[in-house]
Amino acid sequence: MESLIATLVDAYNRKDLKTLMGCYGEQVELYALGGDEPLVRGRQALSDAYAEEFKAHPGLQVTTLGRIVHGASVIDLERIRGGAREREAMTVYRIEDGRVAQAWIAEEP
């Protein structure tokens, strides 16, 4: 599981959408932590969102500050640079069948 998320972060930093999307399940759901409704549902919608983000901010880079693996979950503390502002985020990934099925993101205000 840890290697899956390492691959995901590396693909994000390289803007490699094909590898990045291979880390996510077909029906992936992405939530704001504490949110009831997904921000994004489905691999294609997530791919479209990443493509738009990469186009708007080509210098985006994620640095993993810490990682915890617990059961079927991986929790990352991340620093994100190259966008509108530098920020830290916590992402909780739930893994099913070797791919991310759900993710919850909490960013600093």
C-alpha positions as CSV (number, residue, x, y, z in Angstrom):
1,M,0.0,0.0,0.0
2,E,2.8,2.4,0.9
3,S,4.4,1.8,-2.5
4,L,1.1,2.6,-4.3
5,I,1.0,6.0,-2.7
6,A,4.7,6.6,-3.3
7,T,4.0,5.8,-7.0
8,L,0.9,8.2,-6.9
9,V,2.9,11.1,-5.5
10,D,5.8,10.5,-7.9
11,A,3.4,10.5,-10.9
12,Y,1.7,13.6,-9.6
13,N,5.0,15.4,-9.4
14,R,5.9,14.3,-13.0
15,K,2.4,15.2,-14.3
16,D,2.1,11.6,-15.6
17,L,-1.6,11.3,-15.8
18,K,-1.6,7.8,-17.1
19,T,0.4,6.4,-14.2
20,L,-1.4,8.6,-11.7
21,M,-4.8,7.4,-12.8
22,G,-3.6,3.8,-12.7
23,C,-3.3,4.3,-8.9
24,Y,-7.0,5.0,-8.6
25,G,-10.0,2.7,-8.9
26,E,-12.6,3.2,-11.6
27,Q,-15.2,4.5,-9.1
28,V,-12.8,6.5,-6.9
29,E,-14.4,9.2,-4.7
30,L,-12.5,12.2,-3.4
31,Y,-13.9,14.1,-0.4
32,A,-13.0,17.2,1.6
33,L,-12.4,15.8,5.1
34,G,-15.8,16.0,6.9
35,G,-17.7,16.4,3.7
36,D,-20.7,14.3,2.9
37,E,-20.7,14.5,-0.9
38,P,-17.6,13.7,-3.0
39,L,-15.8,16.6,-4.7
40,V,-15.0,14.2,-7.5
41,R,-16.5,10.9,-8.4
42,G,-15.0,8.5,-10.9
43,R,-11.5,8.1,-12.4
44,Q,-12.3,10.1,-15.6
45,A,-13.6,13.1,-13.6
46,L,-10.5,12.9,-11.4
47,S,-8.3,12.8,-14.5
48,D,-10.0,15.8,-15.9
49,A,-9.6,17.7,-12.6
50,Y,-5.9,16.8,-12.4
51,A,-5.3,17.8,-16.1
52,E,-6.9,21.2,-15.4
53,E,-4.9,21.7,-12.2
54,F,-1.6,20.8,-14.0
55,K,-2.4,23.2,-16.8
56,A,-3.2,26.0,-14.5
57,H,-0.2,25.3,-12.2
58,P,2.6,23.5,-14.1
59,G,5.0,23.9,-11.3
60,L,2.9,21.9,-8.7
61,Q,5.0,19.6,-6.5
62,V,4.1,17.5,-3.5
63,T,6.5,16.6,-0.8
64,T,5.5,13.9,1.6
65,L,6.3,15.1,5.2
66,G,5.0,12.0,6.9
67,R,3.2,8.7,6.2
68,I,1.2,6.3,8.3
69,V,0.0,3.0,7.1
70,H,-2.9,1.5,9.1
71,G,-4.9,-1.5,7.8
72,A,-6.3,-0.6,4.4
73,S,-5.5,3.1,4.8
74,V,-2.5,5.3,4.1
75,I,-2.4,8.8,5.7
76,D,0.0,11.3,4.2
77,L,1.0,14.7,5.5
78,E,2.0,16.7,2.4
79,R,3.5,20.1,1.5
80,I,2.2,21.4,-1.8
81,R,4.2,24.0,-3.7
82,G,3.9,25.7,-7.1
83,G,0.2,26.6,-7.0
84,A,-1.5,29.8,-6.0
85,R,0.0,29.4,-2.5
86,E,2.2,26.9,-0.6
87,R,0.1,24.8,1.7
88,E,0.1,21.7,3.8
89,A,-2.6,19.0,3.5
90,M,-3.4,15.7,5.1
91,T,-4.8,13.1,2.8
92,V,-6.3,9.8,3.9
93,Y,-6.3,7.1,1.2
94,R,-8.4,4.0,1.5
95,I,-7.1,1.2,-0.7
96,E,-9.2,-1.6,-2.2
97,D,-8.0,-4.2,-4.7
98,G,-4.6,-2.5,-4.9
99,R,-6.0,1.0,-5.9
100,V,-7.2,4.1,-4.1
101,A,-11.0,3.7,-3.7
102,Q,-11.6,6.8,-1.6
103,A,-9.5,9.7,-0.4
104,W,-10.3,12.5,2.1
105,I,-8.3,15.7,2.0
106,A,-7.9,18.3,4.7
107,E,-5.9,21.5,3.8
108,E,-4.8,24.2,6.1
109,P,-7.1,27.3,5.8
